[in-house]
Amino acid sequence: MSGIGVVVLVAALAVTAVLAWWMRARNGAVPTVGEEVAAVPEALVRLGVRPEDADLTVVQFSTAFCGPCRATKARLQQLQATRPGLAVVHVDAESHLDEVRELDVRRTPTLFYVGRDGALLGRSSGAPRPDELAALVDAHVGDRSGGRS
């Protein structure tokens, strides 16, 4: 192998390693409180998201055979049971392909976080980390006594 070939190989390996690290770091990352907010996309409104009904609405796009989707759904149900201001909307991605395309949902689970004021607080792809998800929910909803964290 020539010297140029070795340099190209090393560069390709370095780029691959950085990309793998970045993807692993972002997998399931939940937006932190204080990040930029945007208006709720029309596609979420068409799916029945009514942000004014709760302090925080989490919209989960999932598919029938997605293991992480089932775990995420269970975690959201657990949080919802102890936090009355939390609403959860489950969307079957296969049945709502127009919205999936419009919202650029590329994997499941994908979650959208919507505040009471209709602001899109963020989104995450992949199974969210339980501690980050609980922190985001508590920042907007509070604990079981209804108080703010």
Backbone bond lengths (Angstrom), bond angles and torsions (degrees), N, CA, C in turn:
res aa  C-N    CA-C-N  psi(-1)  N-CA   C-N-CA  omega(-1)  CA-C   N-CA-C  phi
1 M - - - 1.455 - - 1.524 107.44 -
2 S 1.301 116.27 134.94 1.457 121.05 -178.73 1.525 110.43 -75.95
3 G 1.309 115.80 167.30 1.464 121.83 179.80 1.517 112.03 -60.64
4 I 1.329 116.92 -38.45 1.468 121.28 179.24 1.519 109.80 -67.00
5 G 1.331 116.81 -39.66 1.467 120.90 179.05 1.516 111.64 -61.54
6 V 1.337 116.50 -40.26 1.465 121.11 179.22 1.528 110.05 -65.63
7 V 1.319 117.03 -41.92 1.465 121.39 179.69 1.530 109.86 -63.17
8 V 1.327 116.59 -43.96 1.459 120.27 179.23 1.523 110.25 -63.37
9 L 1.326 117.66 -42.92 1.465 121.69 178.83 1.520 111.34 -61.92
10 V 1.305 117.57 -46.01 1.468 121.77 179.41 1.528 110.35 -63.27
11 A 1.321 117.52 -42.27 1.465 121.34 178.98 1.534 110.45 -63.44
12 A 1.333 117.00 -43.10 1.466 120.56 179.25 1.523 110.65 -63.72
13 L 1.319 118.42 -41.08 1.458 121.78 177.94 1.528 111.30 -65.04
14 A 1.319 116.73 -39.69 1.470 120.26 179.17 1.520 110.99 -65.08
15 V 1.329 116.98 -44.51 1.466 120.66 178.79 1.525 110.07 -63.11
16 T 1.314 117.62 -42.12 1.462 121.71 178.81 1.526 110.83 -62.60
17 A 1.311 117.54 -42.29 1.459 121.15 179.76 1.530 111.21 -64.31
18 V 1.316 117.17 -42.81 1.468 120.80 178.93 1.521 110.38 -64.75
19 L 1.321 117.58 -43.62 1.463 121.39 178.21 1.527 111.65 -62.20
20 A 1.331 117.13 -43.51 1.467 120.91 178.82 1.521 110.63 -62.64
21 W 1.329 116.97 -42.14 1.469 120.45 177.81 1.520 110.68 -62.06
22 W 1.334 116.94 -45.94 1.463 121.30 -178.17 1.527 111.01 -62.85
23 M 1.325 117.18 -43.82 1.464 120.39 179.92 1.525 110.98 -64.68
24 R 1.310 117.68 -40.73 1.463 120.75 178.65 1.528 110.57 -66.49
25 A 1.322 117.53 -38.66 1.468 121.11 -179.65 1.524 110.92 -67.58
26 R 1.324 118.58 -35.43 1.466 122.36 -178.50 1.520 113.26 -85.37
27 N 1.330 118.76 -17.23 1.457 121.88 -176.73 1.526 110.20 -61.54
28 G 1.313 116.09 115.10 1.452 121.02 178.17 1.509 114.92 76.85
29 A 1.319 118.16 5.63 1.464 120.37 -179.19 1.523 109.52 -66.99
30 V 1.306 115.02 130.27 1.458 122.26 -179.59 1.518 107.78 -96.08
31 P 1.342 118.36 139.62 1.467 119.48 179.42 1.524 110.83 -60.93
32 T 1.298 116.24 144.12 1.459 119.78 179.41 1.517 110.07 -88.70
33 V 1.303 115.58 156.52 1.465 121.09 179.87 1.517 108.36 -63.22
34 G 1.317 116.38 135.41 1.453 120.82 178.48 1.510 113.96 98.91
35 E 1.355 117.63 -5.91 1.458 118.60 175.81 1.517 108.86 -70.07
36 E 1.329 116.78 164.30 1.466 121.77 -178.89 1.525 110.96 -56.61
37 V 1.321 115.63 147.54 1.459 121.11 177.18 1.522 109.31 -118.80
38 A 1.310 115.92 156.84 1.457 121.97 178.63 1.523 108.26 -136.86
39 A 1.300 116.42 169.28 1.462 120.86 178.01 1.531 109.76 -70.37
40 V 1.329 115.96 151.77 1.449 120.63 178.90 1.528 109.41 -66.07
41 P 1.318 117.11 126.99 1.464 119.52 178.79 1.532 111.25 -62.37
42 E 1.310 115.93 146.24 1.464 121.94 179.73 1.527 111.53 -56.61
43 A 1.325 117.19 -32.88 1.468 120.64 -179.80 1.527 111.09 -59.88
44 L 1.325 118.05 -37.88 1.469 120.11 178.42 1.519 111.06 -69.19
45 V 1.306 117.12 -36.69 1.465 120.94 177.39 1.527 109.70 -62.59
46 R 1.347 116.74 -42.16 1.472 120.61 178.39 1.518 111.83 -62.42
47 L 1.328 117.40 -26.86 1.462 121.44 179.66 1.532 112.39 -83.44
48 G 1.315 116.33 1.41 1.457 119.67 175.94 1.510 114.75 94.76
49 V 1.312 118.12 13.09 1.467 120.62 178.27 1.527 108.19 -71.51
50 R 1.323 115.43 123.39 1.466 122.05 179.63 1.537 107.25 -122.72
51 P 1.322 117.71 86.75 1.462 120.82 -173.78 1.520 114.07 -59.70
52 E 1.325 117.38 -27.78 1.461 119.63 -177.79 1.528 112.29 -69.45
53 D 1.331 117.87 -10.94 1.459 121.15 -178.45 1.529 113.68 -84.61
54 A 1.324 118.13 -8.33 1.469 120.70 -176.45 1.527 109.80 -152.32
55 D 1.324 115.89 160.36 1.461 120.31 175.60 1.528 110.87 -67.07
56 L 1.332 115.53 -37.02 1.463 121.88 179.07 1.516 107.97 -143.49
57 T 1.326 116.73 132.61 1.458 122.06 174.99 1.522 107.48 -116.31
58 V 1.330 114.96 127.03 1.462 120.63 176.46 1.521 107.04 -108.88
59 V 1.326 115.92 123.98 1.457 122.10 178.90 1.518 107.33 -106.48
60 Q 1.339 116.10 118.63 1.460 120.88 -178.40 1.519 110.40 -108.85
61 F 1.336 116.51 120.21 1.454 122.14 171.58 1.520 107.51 -91.39
62 S 1.326 116.28 126.33 1.457 119.75 -179.47 1.516 110.56 -144.50
63 T 1.322 115.52 172.75 1.462 122.07 176.40 1.525 108.57 -129.22
64 A 1.313 115.52 162.66 1.460 121.54 -173.22 1.528 113.76 -61.44
65 F 1.311 118.19 -36.50 1.456 120.48 -173.40 1.524 113.11 -103.58
66 C 1.305 117.43 21.81 1.468 122.67 -177.15 1.531 109.45 -95.43
67 G 1.322 116.54 108.85 1.466 120.99 178.82 1.521 113.28 -61.46
68 P 1.342 118.75 -48.41 1.463 119.66 178.14 1.528 112.59 -60.79
69 C 1.333 116.66 -27.59 1.471 119.98 178.13 1.525 110.55 -65.52
70 R 1.322 116.57 -42.38 1.463 120.25 179.62 1.529 110.72 -64.35
71 A 1.322 116.64 -42.39 1.466 120.25 178.75 1.525 111.08 -64.79
72 T 1.322 116.95 -39.86 1.464 121.27 178.91 1.522 110.20 -66.61
73 K 1.329 117.28 -42.19 1.463 121.14 178.48 1.524 110.41 -60.23
74 A 1.333 116.88 -43.87 1.468 120.90 179.11 1.527 111.01 -63.06
75 R 1.323 116.62 -41.30 1.468 120.86 179.59 1.534 110.26 -64.65
76 L 1.313 116.88 -42.21 1.469 120.40 178.75 1.530 110.99 -65.38
77 Q 1.331 117.39 -39.13 1.466 120.38 177.43 1.524 110.66 -63.87
78 Q 1.316 116.30 -38.77 1.465 121.84 177.64 1.526 110.46 -63.33
79 L 1.319 117.01 -45.41 1.463 120.84 178.42 1.530 110.80 -65.41
80 Q 1.324 116.51 -40.69 1.457 121.06 -178.35 1.533 111.55 -64.11
81 A 1.318 116.90 -32.96 1.470 120.96 -179.07 1.523 112.08 -66.46
82 T 1.320 117.26 -26.74 1.463 120.55 -177.26 1.526 113.54 -109.59
83 R 1.307 116.22 -0.06 1.468 120.65 -178.84 1.524 109.39 -134.35
84 P 1.335 116.79 92.78 1.459 120.83 -174.08 1.531 114.72 -60.55
85 G 1.306 119.87 -21.47 1.456 121.56 -179.20 1.514 114.25 -84.95
86 L 1.341 116.35 5.05 1.460 121.15 -178.23 1.527 109.86 -100.07
87 A 1.318 116.74 126.03 1.465 122.01 173.01 1.522 107.98 -111.96
88 V 1.316 115.60 143.10 1.461 120.76 179.84 1.522 108.48 -127.02
89 V 1.324 115.94 131.32 1.458 122.13 176.99 1.522 107.07 -119.05
90 H 1.326 115.75 120.18 1.464 120.86 178.30 1.525 108.68 -98.63
91 V 1.324 116.05 131.00 1.457 121.67 -177.77 1.520 108.73 -123.50
92 D 1.338 116.11 125.62 1.456 121.16 174.14 1.529 107.41 -77.93
93 A 1.314 115.50 109.70 1.469 120.32 -174.84 1.528 112.03 -60.11
94 E 1.320 116.95 -34.54 1.464 119.93 -177.72 1.533 112.22 -69.06
95 S 1.313 116.83 -25.16 1.464 121.12 -179.19 1.525 112.95 -91.08
96 H 1.326 117.17 -7.45 1.465 121.19 -176.60 1.529 110.33 -132.50
97 L 1.319 115.07 57.33 1.469 120.02 -174.44 1.521 113.29 -65.12
98 D 1.329 117.99 -32.79 1.467 119.29 178.25 1.522 110.76 -62.46
99 E 1.328 116.69 -44.72 1.465 120.61 179.39 1.530 110.91 -68.48
100 V 1.328 116.50 -37.83 1.466 120.76 177.34 1.521 109.96 -58.18
101 R 1.319 116.28 -45.85 1.477 120.15 179.58 1.526 110.71 -66.78
102 E 1.324 116.05 -45.41 1.461 120.08 -177.52 1.529 112.18 -62.22
103 L 1.326 116.09 -37.07 1.465 120.94 -178.20 1.528 112.61 -91.23
104 D 1.328 116.85 -0.52 1.457 122.47 178.98 1.532 111.93 58.79
105 V 1.329 115.85 45.14 1.466 121.27 175.72 1.521 106.63 -80.06
106 R 1.326 116.04 116.07 1.466 120.40 -174.95 1.512 113.04 -108.26
107 R 1.324 116.84 -14.13 1.463 120.31 179.09 1.510 108.82 -153.41
108 T 1.304 114.71 163.10 1.455 119.21 177.39 1.519 108.32 -121.62
109 P 1.318 116.54 146.55 1.454 126.08 -4.30 1.524 111.83 -76.58
110 T 1.316 115.17 146.60 1.460 122.36 167.90 1.515 106.12 -121.98
111 L 1.328 116.08 131.09 1.458 121.72 -178.33 1.518 110.28 -117.63
112 F 1.333 115.07 140.08 1.460 122.94 173.80 1.525 106.89 -114.80
113 Y 1.320 116.65 138.55 1.463 122.68 -177.72 1.528 108.20 -114.39
114 V 1.339 116.24 119.42 1.455 122.02 -174.00 1.527 109.24 -122.13
115 G 1.330 116.46 126.11 1.464 121.72 178.31 1.517 112.00 -80.06
116 R 1.332 116.01 165.94 1.464 122.33 -179.57 1.529 111.70 -56.71
117 D 1.326 116.48 -33.07 1.464 120.57 -177.90 1.534 112.79 -79.39
118 G 1.324 116.33 2.92 1.457 120.06 179.15 1.507 114.11 88.47
119 A 1.320 117.38 3.82 1.464 120.81 179.59 1.521 110.45 -79.12
120 L 1.313 116.29 133.67 1.452 121.27 173.48 1.523 106.86 -78.68
121 L 1.329 116.18 110.37 1.456 121.21 -175.51 1.517 112.56 -80.39
122 G 1.320 116.07 -20.83 1.458 119.49 179.54 1.507 111.09 155.94
123 R 1.317 114.35 -173.58 1.452 121.61 179.29 1.506 108.68 -150.68
124 S 1.319 115.82 160.18 1.460 120.19 174.91 1.520 108.45 -142.00
125 S 1.322 115.61 150.85 1.455 121.86 177.95 1.508 108.39 -120.05
126 G 1.312 115.94 139.78 1.454 120.90 -175.46 1.523 109.10 89.54
127 A 1.315 115.97 167.39 1.462 120.44 -179.76 1.526 109.23 -63.01
128 P 1.334 117.21 123.38 1.463 119.10 -178.82 1.525 111.12 -69.43
129 R 1.303 115.69 148.53 1.462 120.74 176.25 1.522 107.89 -69.03
130 P 1.338 117.98 127.47 1.471 120.54 -174.31 1.524 114.77 -53.88
131 D 1.326 117.83 -41.73 1.463 119.77 -178.23 1.532 111.57 -68.94
132 E 1.327 117.89 -37.85 1.463 120.86 178.61 1.529 110.72 -69.81
133 L 1.332 116.50 -39.93 1.461 120.28 178.79 1.524 110.34 -63.98
134 A 1.319 117.37 -45.31 1.470 120.87 178.86 1.528 110.82 -62.70
135 A 1.317 117.84 -39.47 1.466 121.09 179.78 1.528 110.62 -65.01
136 L 1.331 117.58 -42.28 1.457 120.51 178.75 1.530 110.57 -64.24
137 V 1.323 116.25 -46.07 1.465 120.16 179.50 1.521 110.18 -61.42
138 D 1.322 117.39 -47.16 1.469 120.53 -178.74 1.523 112.31 -63.24
139 A 1.321 117.23 -32.62 1.462 120.36 179.51 1.530 111.71 -66.00
140 H 1.323 116.98 -25.43 1.457 120.73 -177.29 1.520 113.91 -109.43
141 V 1.319 116.59 -22.15 1.461 120.51 -173.81 1.516 112.57 -115.96
142 G 1.311 117.51 -42.24 1.463 120.55 -176.63 1.518 111.14 98.99
143 D 1.307 115.00 -177.42 1.463 120.33 -176.69 1.523 110.42 -90.41
144 R 1.366 115.83 -172.63 1.454 121.34 -174.23 1.524 113.46 -61.86
145 S 1.334 118.74 -22.17 1.457 120.22 179.68 1.528 111.49 -81.85
146 G 1.359 115.33 -3.28 1.465 119.39 178.90 1.505 112.80 88.89
147 G 1.347 118.25 -4.51 1.463 121.52 178.68 1.509 111.07 -76.94
148 R 1.296 114.88 159.91 1.459 120.09 178.28 1.524 109.32 -85.91
149 S 1.331 115.20 145.05 1.453 119.75 176.31 1.505 110.03 -87.65
